[in-house]
Amino acid sequence: MKIVITALEVMAMHGVHPEEKLTPKPFVFDVTLDCDNDAAGISDELGDTVSYSDVCALITHIALSNKFDLIEKLARECAFAIMERFERAAAVTVRVSKPMAPVKAKFGNISAEYALERNDVYLSLGSSTGDRAANLNAALDELSKIRGIRLVRTSSFIDTDPVGGVAHNVFLNCAAHISCLLTPRGLLAAIHGVESKLGRVRTVRWEDRPIDIDIIFFGDKVVCGDGLGIPHPLYRGRQFVIAPLKQLCPEFVCPLTHTAVKDM
């Protein structure tokens, strides 16, 4: 079910030019929310859906309490705030229009649109150097600090033998379930940032390392190309991945093999 808000007008001050931050001008918002609100259609209770009044109030607050240069930034901030505030929202698209934009041309409208969707993502984490448990906990903590990522829960930590014929140390592994608003490639970039911060240097493939984080499943998405494969192309042959996943998501069905994790 969708909730659609159109033509919400807020007199605000956003723009690249200094004068645009001195005098309020109209900004018009169109919002489409995908929600799990079938319960509201049955109960007729506001608590079973997303309040469009609260959505309007949130957008208005963001528009009035900030002065951004770009409507792209305004649209992004509103989209993230909506998804963070309303857990029932599965996806949102926010369009910000600037009908009085200072453009020396005749135009009907100028707008920017930003979309987000919520996905359940499953990660595999491993460490084979230093304080391995501390490395895993630090990685989980760093991931949780990234906007658009919420740690739901983790598996237990298990010792596993190295694979690939390069690493020599015993690994400590776990799996993590996150609720993610980022795109697959956005998440991959965030993961690489966390790995780098915790001391990983990519030289020899499969060597011992302080932290390794792989995306195994990203909702029901299948991604292939430019250095990213989802589901992870090697996960099925790795018990150090499968065993922790069986703790977290035994009923999850791989979108490629159509096999439940518990049966792998």
N, C-alpha and C positions, 0 to 999 in steps of 0.2 A: 504494500500500500504506500502511496505517496502523499506527502503534505507539500503543497505548493503555495508560496507567498510571492505575489507579484507587486511591483511598483511601490515598494516601501521607500518613501522619500525621507531623507535626513539632511538637514542643513548643516554642513560641516566644512572643514577647512583642510583640504588635501591638494597638493600640487607641487610641481617643481619650482614654479616661480614664487618669489617671496610674497608677493601681493596675494597669492592664493591662500596663504596661511593667515591672512589678516581679516578677510571678509568671507563669511559663510556663503556657500553656494550649494545648490541641490545635488545630492548623490542618490541614485535610485538603485534599489537592491531587488533582485529576483532570486528566490531560493527554492530549490527542489530537494526535499528530504525523502529518502527511502527508509521506511520504518517498519519494524515488526509491531504493528498496532492492531492486529486482528482482534486482540482481546478487547480493545476499546470499542470496536464495532459491535461486540456482543454485550459488554457491560455498560456502555454509555458513560464510563467514568473517565475523567480527565487524567487520573493517575495511571491509566493504562496506555497513554499515548504521549507524544511530545507536544507540549503547549506551544501553539504558534504565537501566542502572546509573549511567552518567555523568549522565543527565538527573536521576535521583533525587538524586544527590550535589550537583548544581548547585542544584536547588531548595532542598535542605536548607541549603546554605551561604547562600543569599540570605535564607532565612527566619530563620536564626540570627544572621546578621551585621548585621541591620538591625532597627530598631524603627519601623515605619510606623504612622500613625494609622489608615489605611484599608486594608481588604483589596483594594479596587480598585487601590491603588498596588502592593500585594504581587503581585497577579495580573499587572499590567502589567510589572513588573520581571522577573518570572520568564519571561514570554513573550518579551520582548526578549532576555534573556540566552540563552535556548534557541536562538532564531533566529540570534543572533550567533555562538554557539559551534559550532553544527552546520549547516554549509553544505548538507548533504543535505536538511535540512528545508525543505519547500516552504511549509508552513503549520503553525500551532500554535494550539490553544485550551487555555487554562489556567483551570480553575475552582478558586477558593479558598473553602473552607467553614469556617465558624466555629461549631461546634456548641455551644460554651459562651459564646456572645456574651451580654453583660450586658443583655439585653432583658427588660423587665417584661411578658412575654407568653409564652404557651405556643406553642412552634414546633417544627417538625421539624428544620429546618436553615436557615441563612442563608449565602448564598454570593455571590460576584462572579465574573464570567467575562470574560476578555479574549482576543481572537483577533487573530492577525497572519498575513499571507501575504506571500511573497516574489514580487515582480514585476520583470521587466525593463522598464525605462522609458527612453524616448528623448526627450531634450530638445534644443531649438534655442536657441542663445545668440547675441546680437548686441550690438555696441557701436559708437557713432558719435561719441562725444565723448571728449576727454582721451586718455590712453594706452590705446588700444583693446585691445591685446594684454594689457596689465596688468589691465584691467578684466575681460576674459574669464577670465584665470588666477585673479584674486581671487574671481570668482563660483564657479568650480569648486572653489577651496579652501574657501570658506565653505559650499558645499553638502556637501562631504566631512566637515565638522565636525558636521553634524547627525545625531543618533542616528537610525538607521533608513535612512540613505543611504550607499551605498558606490559610489564612482566606479570603474567598470570600465575604460573607456577613452574617449578623445575623438578626434574627427576632426582633420584639419589645419585651420588658420585660413585663410579665404578672404575677399578683398575683394568686396563686392557693392554695386550701386547701390541707393539708397533706394527704397522703394515707398510708395504711399499719398498722394503729392502734398504732404506736409507737411515731412518731413525733407529736408535738403539735403546732408548729409555722406555720404561713403562709409562703409559699414558694414564691420566685420570680424565674420565669422560662423563658428560651428562647431556641431557636434552632440556630445552627450555621452550615453553609455550608462551608466545607473546601476542598481544592484540596490537595490530600494526596499521597505522594510517599512511605509511610511506608506500611508494611504488616499489616493486621488486628491485629495481636498479638504485633507487634511493636508499633502500635498506642495505643493499650490498655496499654502497659507498659509506654508509654509517658504520657498518661492520669493519670495513678496512680501516676506518679511522680509529676505532676502538682497538683493533689488533696492533696498529702502529703505536698508539699511546702506551700500550702495555708491553712494548719492546719487541714485537715481531718484525723481523726483517726477511723479506721474501728473496731468497737466493736459490737454494737447491730445493726442488719439490720433495715433499714428504720428509724433510729433515726434522730433527727435534726442534721444538719451538715452545715458547712460554704460553702461547694461546693460539687456538685455531677455532674459527667459528664458521660453520657452513649453514646455508639455508637448505633445509630438506624439503619442506612443503610450504607453499604460500597459498593458503586457501585451496581453491580448486583450479588454480592457474597452472598453465604449462608454458614455460618460457625456454627458448633455445636460441642462442646466438650471442655474439660479441662477449664471450667469456662468462656467460651466465646460463646455467641449466637448472630448471626447476620443473619437477622434482629433481633433486640432486642426482646426476647420472650414475653415481657409484654407490648410492646408499644401500641398495638391496644386498650387496655382498659384504656388508660391514656390520657385524654383530655389535660392535661398540656404538653403532648408531641405532640399530633396531632394538636392542635390549632396553635402553632408556626410553625410547619412544613407546614401547609397550606399556610402560608405567604411566605415561602421559595421555596417550591417545590410542588405545587399543582398537577402538571402533572406527578410527579415521580410515577412509578409503582413498588409496593413491589414485589420482586422476589419470595416470597413465596405464597402470596395470589393473585397476579396478579391484585390487586386493586390499582387504583390511589389514592394518598393522599387526593385529593379534595373530593373523594367519601367516605372517612372513617368517 
